[in-house]
Amino acid sequence: MPDPRQKILDFITKNTHFVLTTHDPADADGIGAEIAMVHILRKLHKEVQALNASAIPERFSFMDTQNIAGVWESGKHQDLPGKSALIILDTSDEFHTGAMKEIIPQFQAVMVIDHHELNPHSTLDGYIDPTAAATCEMIMEIAGDLNIRLDRETAIAAYAGICFDSGSFAYSKTTARTFRTAQLLVEAGAMPYEIYGELNESASTASLLLQSQVLASLTLYFGGRVAVQILRQGDLASTGAAFEDAESFINIPLKSKEILVSILVKETSEGKIRCSLRSKGLVNVSKIAQQFSGGGHALAAGFRSDLTMEETLARVLEKVKAALETQSKPPAACSEGPRAEKL
C-alpha cells in the first residue's frame, strides 16, 4: 500500500490545474490549509484557485488579506471542473462541503487532505492522518517534502489554523510534531501574540450577549456528567450576533471537573439544526456523530440534523447515555485529562 503522504505528492506532480475547497462554513484550519496549499502549488508553477461554498467568516478575514479564498459561482466557474483536479481540505466527507458537493463528480480527479477520523460514509480518498493536530500541520509537512518555504502572509494563515485547531496548543493531539511545525511558521514571520489576539480577543459585544443567553440554557443530565446548551434562532435575532459567534460556546461546560460530555444544539438564522459534541475522553463523540452522518475527532465532533431541535437532542442524549453506560473509565491515553478539541 503506498504511503498516504506520497499519494498526495504524486497527485500534485501529476496534475497541472487545481481547485481547492474546504468544509462549509470554513474555519481557521480549513482556510489556513487552503492559503498554504495555494502558495505551494503556485511555487510549483501550477494553476490553482481556492473556492468555497460560502465566504470566509468575518472573524477569520485577517488570515486572507490577499483575498485568496473565493466563493464558487456556477456561471463564473462552470468550466473549471472539466480541466482541474480538486483537493478537499480539512474534511473527508463530501457532505460537509456545502454547495460544492454537487460539482465534486465533475472534476478530473479528487483528493482529500484531512486530520479528522475517517467517516465510514465517505467515498473520498486521500491523505488522512487523525494523529495530526491540524490539517495545516500536514500541509506544512508537504511543503517540507517539496522544499518550499512559506512567506509571512502564508505563515500567519497556517499558524492561525494550527493555533485554532489545537486550542492554542492545549488539546490532546498537540505533540512535539505540532511545536516543530509552529516553530517553522514563527521563523517565517508568524507572530503568536498577534494571532492569538485575532482568534481569541476580537469578539463582538453581540457575541458576548449571545454567550450569556446560551449559557442560561445550560442543563445537566446523567448525574451531572453531561451538559447541554441550546442556541435558538431567536437568540441570534435578539442579540444581533452571527451564528459563527457561538462556535466556542461548546467548550465552556468542560471547565467543570464533573462534566464529561458537552452538547450544543444550534438553530441557524435559516432554521437549520446543527449539533456540536465535545468529550474529555470517556465517550468517543466522533462515533456518535457518525450515526447522524456527521463526524470529527474522538473528543470533538458534530453533525447537521433534519429533525427538530427537541428530537435531535433526545436522540443524541440516548446515544451519549448508552456510551457512558458501556464505559467504566477513560482510555489510558486520556488519563492525564486531555481537553476537548474543535471540529
N, C-alpha and C positions, 0 to 999 in steps of 0.2 A: 504494500500500500504506500503511495507516495506521501512524503512529508506534507502536512496541510499547508505550511507556510510556503513551501516550494510550489504548491499548486497556484497560489495567487501570484507568485513571481513569474511563473510560466504564463499565466493568464495575461499579465501586464506586458510581457515580452511579445506575445502572440498577436495582440490587438493594437490598433493604432488610434481608434476613436472610442471615447468613453463618456458615459453619463454616470454620475454618482447621485445616490439618494440615501435617505435615512428614514427612520420611523416618523410618524406624524401624530402629534406635533414633535418637532425636533427638540432635543435637549443639548446641553453643552458638550457632551461626549460625541453625540452624532454630528454636531456642527463642527467641532474641532477635528474630528476624523475626516470630514469632507474637505475642509480647508487644507489640512495637511496632505491628503491624497491628491488634491488638485496641484499643490506645489510639487509633489513627487513626480506626477505624470507630466507636468509641463517641463520639468528639468530633463525628462527623458524624451522631450520633443513630441509628446502625444497631444492629440486634440481632446479636450475634456471640458465638460460643463457639469456643475453641481445643481441639480434641480429637485426640489421637494414638493410635496403636495400642498404645502402652505408656507407662508412667510416665516422667517425666523422670529420667535417670540422676542418682544422688545427687551426683555431683561438680558438677552444674550447678544444684543446688537453690537456690544463692544468687541466681540470676537471677530466680527466680519466688517471691518471698516472699509474694505475694498469691494464690498458687495459681491463676493464670490458666489454665494449660495443664492440661487434664484428660485422662482416658482414655475412649475410646469404649466404651460399654456398649450392646449391641443392645437390651436390654429398656428401658433408660432413654432412649436417644436415637433410637429407631427412627423417630420422626415427623419428625426434623429434615431429612433429605434432601428430602422432598417439598415443603418450604416454604423451602429455603435454597439459596444459591449456595455453592460450595466453592472456596476458594483454597488451592492446594497450594504450600507454601513450601520453597525450598532443594532441590528436586528436580523434574525434568521427566519423571520416569519413575514411572508408577503402581506398578511392581513393587517400588519401594523404600519404599512406604508401609505395608508390613505388612498387618495385617488390614483397614485402611481401603480397600485396593484393591477389595475385593468390593462396597463400597457406593458407589464413585465414580459408576457409571452412574445411581444413583438420585437424584442431586442435580439441581436445576433447570438449573444451568449450572456449568461448571468452568473455572477459570483458574489458570495457573501463574505464579509469580514465582521466578526461579532464575538463578544465575550460573554454573552448570556448562555444559559443552559439551552441546548438544542430542543426546540419544540417538536414533539413527535408528529405533529400535524403538518409541519412544514415540508415542502417539496424541494427546497432550495439547497444547493451545495456550496461549499466554500471553505474558508479558513475560520474555524470556530474554536476558541480557546477559553473555556469557562474559568480557567485559573488566572486570567489577566484581570487586573483591577479596572481596566477601561479599554475601550476599542482604540482610543488614542495611544495607549501604551503599545498595542500591537502595530499600529501604523508607524510609530517611531522605530520599531524594530525592523519593519520592512524598509524604511528609509535607510537604516544602517546597512542592511543587506545590499542595498543598491548604491551605497556610498554617497548618499545625498544629504547635505546639510540644510537645515531649516533657517530661513531668515527670521527676523524678530517678530514680524506680524504673525507668521505661521506658528512660531514657538509659543506665542501668547495664547493662540487658539487651542493648541494641543495641550498646553499646561492647564488651561481652564477646564478642558474636557476631563483630564485625569483628576484634577482637584475636585471637580463636581462629582464624578462617579466614585471616588474613593472617600468621600466625606472629609475632604481636606486631610487625606492620608490617615484616616482613623478607622475605616471599615476593615472587615476581616480579611479581604483579599489584597490588602496593601502588603507588599513584600519588598525585599531588597531590590527586586526587579523594577518595582514601581519607582523607588527612590533613585535608582540609576537613570531611569528614563527622565525623571524630573530634573536631575542634575544637568543632563544634556540640554534640556529646554531652558533652564535658567542660564546656562552658559551661552545659549543662543539669543538671550535677551529677555526672556520672560521674567517679570517681577512678581514674586509670590505675594507680597503685601498688597499690591495694586489689584491683582487678580482676585484675591480673597475678598477684598472690599467690593469689587464689582459683583461677585457672586453672592455674598452674604450680608452686605451692609448697604444695599441700594434699594431696599424695599420701599414701596409707596405707602403713604398713610392709609390708603384704601385697603391695602393688603393686611395691615395691622388690624383694621376694623373687621375684616373678614376672618382673620385668625381668631379674634375674640368671639365672634358668633359661632364659628365651627367648634371651637373648644368648649363652648357652653353646651354643645350637644353630646359631650363625652359620656358614654355609658359603659359600664364594666360587666363582663359576663364570665361564667365558669370560675367562680371563686376569685374574681378579680385578676385573672390571668390574661384575659383578652379585653382590649379596649376598642371601642367603636366610635368613630366620629362621622357626622353627616354634613355634607355640603349640599344645600338645595339651591335651585335656580334663583329663588328669591333673595338668597344671601348675596349673590353677585349683584343683583339689581339694587339692593338697598345700600350696599357699600361702595358701589362703583368699581369694584376690583375686577381683575381679569381671572379667568379660570386657572391660568397658569400660576397665579399668585398662591394657590393652595398647595402647590407641589410638595413643599417641605412639611406640611402640617402632619403628615402621616408619622413622622419621627418623634413628635412631641411626647406621646404617651410612653414611649420606650425609655424615657428618662426615669420612670418609676422602676424600682428594683423588682416589684412583684409582677409587672406586666410582661408577658412573654410574646404576645402577638398584638399587632396594631392593625386595624382595618379602617379605611377611609372610603366611604361610598359617596361618589360625587355626581352631581347633575350639572351638565354643561348649560350654557345660556340657551342652547337649542333644545334642551330637554333630554339629551342623551345621557345614559348612565355608564359610569366607569367606576372601577373598584381597584384600590391600591392595597397591597398587603406587605407587612414587614414582620420579621421574626428575629428573635435572639438566638435561634438555633434549634430549639426543641421541635419546631414544626417547619418542614420544607414547604414554604409558601409557593414556590415555583410549581410544584406538583399539583397544588390546589388550583392555581391559576390555569394550568394546562387543562384541567377538567372543564373549564369555561372558555376554551380556545384562546387562552392568554399564555403568558409565560414570563420569564425573567430569571432571577437568581434564586438560590435556595433561601436566602434571607430577605429578598426583595422582589416582588412580582406584581403583576396587575393584569386586568382584562377589561374588555368592554362588554356590556350586557344589553340584551334586547328585552330583558324583564323589567318590571317596575323596581324602584328603589327598595321597597319593602321585600319583594320576592328575592331580589338579588342578595340582600343582607341575610335573609333567612337561610338561603341555600349555602352561602359562604360560612355562616356560623355552624351549620350542620357539618360541613367538611372539616372545619377547624376543630370542632369538638371531637370528631372521630380521630383526627390526627393526635390530639392531646391524649386521648384515651389509650392509644396504641404505643405511646412513648412514655417511658418512665423517667428518663434522664437525657440531657443533651448529649450529642455525639462528642467523642473525645476531642475532636478538632475544635469544638466550641467551648471547651471547659474554661477558657480564660475570658469568657464573656464578650464575644465579638458583637459589635453594634450592627444595626440594620444597615442595609445598603439601598441606594437609589436605583430605580428601574430606568 
